[in-house]
Amino acid sequence: MNFNLDVINILVVLVALVNTVYGLVVYSRNRRDTTNFSFFVLTLAVSAWGFSMFAFRSANEMAAAVIAARILYLAAAAIPFSFLYFVLIFPKEQGVLTEKQKYLLPLPFVAIAALALWPETFIQAVRFIPREESFIVFNSTQHLLYALYIVGYFGAGYFLLFKRLNTASGIYRQQILYIIIGTLISTIIGITTNLILPLTDIFALNWFGQVGVIVMIVAISYAILKHHLFNIRVIATEILVASLWVFIFIRIFLSDNPQERFTNSILLALVIVIGIFLIRSVRKIEVLAEDLAEANKRQEGLIHFISHEVKGYLTKSEGAFSALVEGDFGVLPDEAKGIAHTALSEDRKGVKAVMDILQAANLKSGAVNYAMKEFDLALTLRALAENFIKDAAEARIQFEVGIPNARAEVMGDEAQLRDYVFGNVLKNLVAYAPGARATLSLSVQNGRALVRVADTGPGIAPDDMRRLFLEGGKGKDSMKVNVHSTGYGLFIAKQIVEAHHGRIWAESAGPGKGSVFFVELPLAKRKPQQECTPAGAARN
């Protein structure tokens, strides 16, 4: 039989080869993983469907064409069977079928396979038509049974996938979604061009389903890249290395002379050795990455556990000292009252430090939910400034406020912005700039609100400026001023501001020259905003 190497056959074979390598690499990653194995079985069935179509379109004799057609329909029957098997196993690494599934699932496939291969029953003959696709002569009743089997098995598989999709969440839901998208599109194409149209004696597109499988490959590849369906780095490395091996191996047989054949053989040996080392190295890196991710996960859990426990103890002692200070147990001696005041203040600092660590951990893991709604930023800042006046006076800070009377509506979580962003910046004045002059101002321009907190304090050194908004970013000079700094305050503020599509930054001319902190947020788009300037500023 001479092979037909037209564009269609080349496309069919290329897709089948890619699919075979794809399934083989996934399976080789973990041969004990039943999900990997079931996916490999599915890719083999799809690839066999492609290769048998290549053989059928290449056949130019009746006997060869009939045999290729029977193998073609046998391979096609294996696809819904292996698809349902994959769906029943996915996503468990050690998933197994129930006893009923083991015995009942293969029975219809075995019956259809026997029907497809039995001589002169289902597939009776092949008609060759010049310059057109070959015409397969079926037994119409048996062809209808075959179609019911295909639709039934695919239908059962998609029913299970959609059922899981409704109850799944997170990455697992995304994996199911992309499996459904990729396989459903390929299934619709294949059933239409290779099953429904042949039922009406149309064979012009009976090869299109084999090429349409590329949609499944692309969709599942996207699931791998985006949602970690399988291990992408190792898979990509193995596919690359295997492709090089195949390419050089083919070059050996296409070589024109012994010298070239010898050179290509030496090159193949070197590439095999290097490829094996490369794959092993990538696998080791992936193992280390997985171990690191697991260690980080355990560390986060430990941080949350310890922080909650410490917070509980501190909250209890804070309540006790607060009751003593407020006189719930009678009037304390002056010395005892001073000690209670100091203890209460230190307790509150401890609670804040614990809350900062918890908030930073939650922000890193994406566990913070924002209650987004429109609010007047000007009103929020005025209330915050009024509450800060007492703290400013105790720290001998000359505090001025320049908040406009006009509204400045923004969309965001008012509590998070007030407590962790603006409140944190103001509290830093007490810690880092006692005795300085400070100004809180707000301006609105070009659809954005800009909050500015300026002080004449100790300023910020260039080295400290680079670490200012990093997690645990405590500068050398700042530690001299505030030894109790956790380094989480401005890191938290930055994460929250960026989650609101805003910016936060600081400017300083250097040590001893003060500093300015800026927070910029977009205005809410629902209502047109009136531009405003800080109170007391010149207006045109």
C-alpha positions, 0 to 999 in steps of 0.5 A, spaced: 500 500 500 502 506 497 501 512 503 497 518 501 501 524 503 496 529 501 495 535 506 489 532 509 493 526 511 499 529 513 495 534 518 491 527 521 498 524 522 501 530 525 495 531 530 496 523 532 503 523 533 502 530 538 497 526 541 501 520 542 507 523 545 502 528 549 499 522 552 506 518 553 509 523 557 503 525 562 503 517 563 511 517 564 510 522 569 507 517 574 505 510 572 502 509 578 497 515 578 491 512 575 488 518 572 495 519 568 494 512 566 486 513 564 488 519 560 494 516 556 489 510 554 484 516 552 490 519 547 492 512 545 484 511 542 484 518 539 491 517 536 489 510 533 483 513 530 487 518 527 492 513 524 487 508 522 484 514 518 491 515 515 491 508 513 484 508 510 485 514 506 491 511 503 488 505 501 487 504 493 485 496 494 478 494 496 481 489 501 485 494 504 480 499 504 475 495 508 480 492 513 482 500 514 475 502 515 473 496 520 480 498 524 478 506 523 471 504 526 474 500 532 478 505 534 473 510 534 468 506 538 474 506 543 474 513 544 467 514 548 469 508 552 476 510 554 473 517 555 468 515 560 473 511 564 477 517 564 472 521 567 470 516 572 477 515 575 479 523 574 482 526 579 484 521 584 491 519 583 489 512 586 482 512 583 479 505 582 472 503 578 467 499 582 466 492 581 460 493 577 463 498 573 469 494 572 464 488 569 459 493 565 463 498 562 467 494 557 461 490 555 458 495 550 464 496 547 466 489 546 460 488 543 461 494 538 468 492 537 466 485 535 460 488 530 466 493 527 471 487 526 466 482 523 466 481 516 461 483 511 456 485 517 457 492 520 462 495 514 460 491 508 464 495 502 468 501 500 467 505 494 472 509 491 470 515 487 475 519 483 478 525 487 473 525 492 473 521 499 472 514 499 465 511 500 463 506 506 457 502 505 454 500 512 449 496 514 444 501 516 441 498 522 447 496 525 450 503 524 444 506 528 446 501 534 453 504 533 451 511 533 447 510 539 453 507 543 457 513 541 452 518 543 450 514 550 457 513 552 459 520 551 453 523 554 454 519 560 461 522 561 459 529 560 453 528 565 458 526 570 463 532 568 457 537 569 455 534 575 462 535 578 462 542 575 456 544 579 459 542 586 467 543 585 471 549 586 478 552 586 483 549 581 479 543 581 473 546 578 477 550 573 480 543 571 473 540 569 471 546 565 477 546 561 476 538 560 469 539 558 471 545 553 476 541 550 473 534 549 466 537 548 468 541 542 472 535 539 466 530 540 461 535 537 466 535 531 467 528 531 460 526 531 458 531 526 463 529 521 464 522 522 458 519 525 452 524 523 454 526 516 456 518 514 449 516 516 446 521 510 452 518 505 456 524 506 464 522 507 467 529 504 469 531 511 470 524 515 477 526 516 475 533 520 474 529 526 481 527 527 484 534 526 479 537 530 482 533 536 487 539 536 482 543 540 482 538 546 490 538 546 490 545 546 484 546 551 488 541 556 494 544 555 491 550 557 489 547 563 496 544 565 499 551 564 494 555 567 491 550 573 496 545 574 492 539 571 499 535 570 506 537 571 507 542 565 515 543 566 517 536 566 512 535 561 514 540 556 522 538 558 520 531 556 516 533 550 522 537 547 527 532 549 523 526 545 522 531 539 529 532 538 531 524 539 525 523 534 528 528 529 535 526 529 533 518 529 529 520 522 536 524 520 540 517 521 535 514 516 535 520 511 543 520 511 546 520 504 552 517 506 555 513 511 559 519 514 553 523 515 549 517 518 555 516 523 555 523 525 548 523 526 548 517 530 554 520 535 549 526 535 543 522 537 547 518 543 550 525 546 542 528 545 540 522 549 545 522 555 544 530 555 536 529 555 536 524 560 540 529 565 536 534 563 529 531 565 532 528 571 534 535 573 527 538 572 524 533 576 528 534 582 527 541 581 519 540 581 520 535 587 524 541 591 518 546 589 513 541 591 516 540 598 517 548 598 510 549 597 508 544 602 513 547 607 510 554 606 503 551 607 505 548 613 508 555 615 502 559 614 498 554 618 503 555 624 503 562 623 495 562 623 495 557 629 500 561 633 497 568 632 490 566 634 493 563 640 497 569 642 492 574 640 487 570 645 492 571 651 493 578 649 486 580 648 484 577 655 490 580 659 488 587 655 481 586 658 483 585 665 488 591 664 483 595 661 478 594 667 483 595 672 485 602 669 477 604 668 476 603 676 472 597 675 475 594 681 476 600 685 481 606 685 488 603 684 494 606 687 497 611 683 503 607 682 499 601 680 495 605 676 501 607 672 503 600 671 496 598 669 496 604 664 503 601 661 501 594 661 495 596 657 498 600 652 503 594 651 498 589 650 495 593 645 501 594 641 502 586 642 495 585 639 496 590 633 503 586 631 499 579 631 493 582 627 498 585 622 502 578 621 495 575 620 493 580 615 499 579 611 499 572 611 491 572 609 493 577 603 499 573 601 494 567 601 488 571 597 484 569 603 482 577 604 475 578 602 473 586 600 466 589 602 466 593 596 462 599 596 462 607 594 463 611 600 466 618 601 473 618 602 473 626 604 468 624 610 472 618 612 479 622 612 476 627 616 473 622 622 480 619 622 483 626 623 479 627 629 480 621 632 488 622 631 488 629 634 489 626 641 495 621 639 498 627 635 498 632 641 501 626 646 506 625 641 507 633 640 506 633 633 503 639 630 497 636 626 494 640 620 488 637 616 486 640 609 480 636 607 475 639 602 468 640 603 466 637 597 465 629 596 470 624 594 466 618 592 471 612 591 469 604 590 472 600 596 472 597 602 472 603 607 474 599 613 480 596 610 483 602 607 481 606 613 484 602 618 490 598 615 492 604 610 490 611 612 490 609 619 497 606 619 500 612 615 498 616 621 500 612 626 507 612 623 507 619 625 507 618 632 512 612 632 517 615 627 516 623 627 514 625 634 515 633 635 514 634 628 509 638 623 505 634 619 499 635 614 494 630 612 490 633 605 486 630 599 485 633 592 481 630 586 483 631 579 483 627 573 478 622 576 483 620 581 483 621 589 490 623 592 491 623 599 498 626 602 501 625 609 507 630 609 511 631 615 518 634 617 520 628 621 527 624 621 526 623 613 527 616 610 534 614 607 535 611 600 536 604 603 530 604 607 526 607 602 527 601 597 525 596 603 519 600 605 513 597 602 516 590 602 514 584 607 518 585 614 521 591 610 524 594 617 530 599 615 536 600 619 535 607 621 527 606 622 529 601 627 533 606 631 526 610 632 521 604 633 524 598 635 518 594 636 516 595 628 514 589 625 515 591 618 508 589 616 504 595 616 506 598 609 506 592 606 499 590 608 497 598 606 500 596 599 497 590 598 490 593 600 491 599 595 493 595 589 487 591 590 483 597 589 487 599 583 491 604 586 498 606 588 501 608 594 508 611 595 513 615 599 518 621 597 523 623 602 530 628 600 533 624 605 535 623 613 533 629 617 529 632 611 522 629 612 517 625 608 511 625 604 506 619 603 502 618 597 495 614 596 492 614 590 485 611 588 480 611 582 474 615 583 467 611 583 465 611 576 457 611 577 457 619 579 461 625 576 465 628 581 467 635 582 474 637 582 476 639 589 483 642 592 485 642 599 482 647 604 485 653 604 488 653 598 487 658 592 482 657 587 481 660 580 
